[in-house]
C-alpha cells in the first residue's frame, strides 16, 4: 500500500516491482459556472476529494475561437498565434489547484493536440478535408498552433504541474484516405508537444482519444512520449484489444478498462463494483483503473467513488 497518492502514481511509473495497489481516476466536465476562476478551482477540489481518485486532473475549458475565414488550405497561413494572455483563465485555475492540492496528489493538466485545436478553430470536417486537399498549405496552420501550445505547456510547467494528459486525435480508422497524412502531418506536431512535456514532467498520460471514432490499431502511437497510456479497448470493425495487450505493445502502464458510458453511468453500486473487480482480474502488470475518456457530466459522483474504492480495496482482503 503506497504512503500517498503521489507515491502510488510515481512508483507505478518508475519502480519495477509487483503492483499491490490499483490507482484510479475518472474525468468529467463540470457545468458552465465551474469552468473558470475560483468556482472552477473549488469544483475540481470537491470532485477530487469526494471521489478519492489518485491524481488531480484539471479540465481544459478554453478552446481556440472559431475563425470562419479559414475556408481553404492556403488560409491556414493567416492562423493567429495565441500567446500567453490567451491562456490566462486556464492558467489561473491550474495555479489555484497546484497551490491547494500539490501535496495531496500529482497534478495533471489537460492538453488538446494541435490537430484538435485546428478542429476547434474550424471544424473536424474542415481540418480533415484541408489536409486531404493540400497538406503542405494546411501544415502552416498546425505549425502556428503548435507554437502557441508550447507556450501553454511551458507556463503549466512553471506553475508546478506534474504532467499532462496529452489528448491526440487524427489517427482514427478511416479518417484519411492515406495513413501517411497522419504520420507526416499530424503526428510530428504531437511529438513536438509530447517531448516538451516529457522534458519538464514526470507523470504524463498519453490519451488516444476516440471521440471522433475508433482506431484500426495503436501501432502509430508506440513511439509517442508519455509515462502512462490511456485509450479505448474497442477498435474498428468490432475488434477489441485487451489491457494486457496494450501494456505489452507500449511497455508502459495502461490506464482504462471501463467504458465511458454504460455501467459507470447507469449501473447500480453492486454492478459497478462487480465490473471493476472483473476488469482488475484481467489487468496487466501495471494498471490504473479509469474510463477510456470523459464520463457524462451528469453522472452520480457516488458511482465514481464506488469504482475507485473498489480498485483501492481489490486484493487487500
Secondary structure as UniProt FT lines:
FT   HELIX           5..14
FT   HELIX           32..34
FT   HELIX           37..51
FT   STRAND          55..58
FT   TURN            68..69
FT   HELIX           73..78
FT   HELIX           84..87
FT   HELIX           88..101
FT   TURN            102..104
FT   STRAND          106..112
FT   HELIX           114..121
FT   HELIX           124..133
FT   HELIX           135..159
FT   STRAND          163..168
FT   TURN            173..174
FT   HELIX           180..185
FT   HELIX           187..200
FT   STRAND          205..208
FT   TURN            211..212
FT   HELIX           219..221
FT   TURN            222..223
FT   STRAND          228..231
FT   STRAND          234..235
FT   HELIX           236..238
FT   HELIX           243..250
FT   STRAND          253..258
FT   HELIX           263..266
FT   HELIX           269..281
FT   STRAND          287..291
FT   TURN            297..298
FT   HELIX           301..313
FT   TURN            314..315
//
